[in-house]
């Protein structure tokens, strides 16, 4: 009877150790919480003013002169080389933006004679 209890205890211990190894029980719980915070920061759209590159695939910020690659250049089609204000999701790690909306800059609207409402995309 004692041998059966000892074998059962060792078996239960072995199974529990295997389960702990699968879940990585030694990992710091605080490290798991930092990753979602970084994702949330990049999901909020921000407004940026600047100039669209001649190829429509780059955007240079007016504020700090930082250049970004545009992940969806089709959103800027027709605005190549123009001063615009964009709402975009910024991915600082990749130095990339995903444009959600575009408005022509005030200088370009004066030159074209268009009203601000006509230039919205």
WOWO-V155132 format. One record per residue. N is the residue number from 0. SS is DSSP state (a for helix, b for strand, c for the rest). PSI is psi in whole degrees, 0 to 359 (* if undefined). Layout:
n->N ss->SS psi->PSI
n->N ss->SS psi->PSI
This chain:
n->0 ss->c psi->321
n->1 ss->a psi->323
n->2 ss->a psi->319
n->3 ss->a psi->318
n->4 ss->a psi->318
n->5 ss->a psi->317
n->6 ss->a psi->318
n->7 ss->a psi->318
n->8 ss->a psi->315
n->9 ss->a psi->318
n->10 ss->a psi->315
n->11 ss->a psi->321
n->12 ss->a psi->317
n->13 ss->a psi->316
n->14 ss->a psi->317
n->15 ss->a psi->324
n->16 ss->a psi->322
n->17 ss->a psi->318
n->18 ss->a psi->320
n->19 ss->a psi->324
n->20 ss->a psi->326
n->21 ss->a psi->323
n->22 ss->a psi->359
n->23 ss->c psi->56
n->24 ss->c psi->346
n->25 ss->c psi->356
n->26 ss->c psi->143
n->27 ss->c psi->123
n->28 ss->a psi->331
n->29 ss->a psi->328
n->30 ss->a psi->327
n->31 ss->a psi->330
n->32 ss->a psi->338
n->33 ss->a psi->324
n->34 ss->a psi->313
n->35 ss->a psi->329
n->36 ss->a psi->320
n->37 ss->a psi->322
n->38 ss->a psi->320
n->39 ss->a psi->325
n->40 ss->a psi->325
n->41 ss->a psi->350
n->42 ss->a psi->345
n->43 ss->c psi->127
n->44 ss->b psi->138
n->45 ss->b psi->158
n->46 ss->b psi->127
n->47 ss->b psi->137
n->48 ss->b psi->142
n->49 ss->b psi->199
n->50 ss->b psi->136
n->51 ss->b psi->138
n->52 ss->c psi->160
n->53 ss->c psi->332
n->54 ss->c psi->350
n->55 ss->c psi->4
n->56 ss->c psi->358
n->57 ss->b psi->157
n->58 ss->b psi->129
n->59 ss->b psi->123
n->60 ss->b psi->136
n->61 ss->c psi->326
n->62 ss->c psi->307
n->63 ss->c psi->2
n->64 ss->c psi->12
n->65 ss->c psi->137
n->66 ss->b psi->135
n->67 ss->b psi->150
n->68 ss->b psi->138
n->69 ss->b psi->121
n->70 ss->c psi->338
n->71 ss->c psi->74
n->72 ss->a psi->341
n->73 ss->a psi->336
n->74 ss->a psi->337
n->75 ss->a psi->8
n->76 ss->c psi->130
n->77 ss->c psi->353
n->78 ss->c psi->12
n->79 ss->c psi->128
n->80 ss->c psi->2
n->81 ss->c psi->157
n->82 ss->b psi->126
n->83 ss->b psi->167
n->84 ss->b psi->126
n->85 ss->b psi->150
n->86 ss->b psi->127
n->87 ss->b psi->158
n->88 ss->b psi->124
n->89 ss->b psi->130
n->90 ss->b psi->95
n->91 ss->c psi->328
n->92 ss->c psi->322
n->93 ss->c psi->355
n->94 ss->c psi->52
n->95 ss->b psi->149
n->96 ss->b psi->151
n->97 ss->b psi->109
n->98 ss->b psi->132
n->99 ss->b psi->331
n->100 ss->b psi->156
n->101 ss->b psi->137
n->102 ss->b psi->139
n->103 ss->b psi->149
n->104 ss->c psi->160
n->105 ss->a psi->322
n->106 ss->a psi->314
n->107 ss->a psi->327
n->108 ss->a psi->322
n->109 ss->a psi->318
n->110 ss->a psi->322
n->111 ss->a psi->344
n->112 ss->c psi->12
n->113 ss->c psi->154
n->114 ss->c psi->152
n->115 ss->a psi->323
n->116 ss->a psi->332
n->117 ss->a psi->337
n->118 ss->a psi->353
n->119 ss->c psi->147
n->120 ss->c psi->*
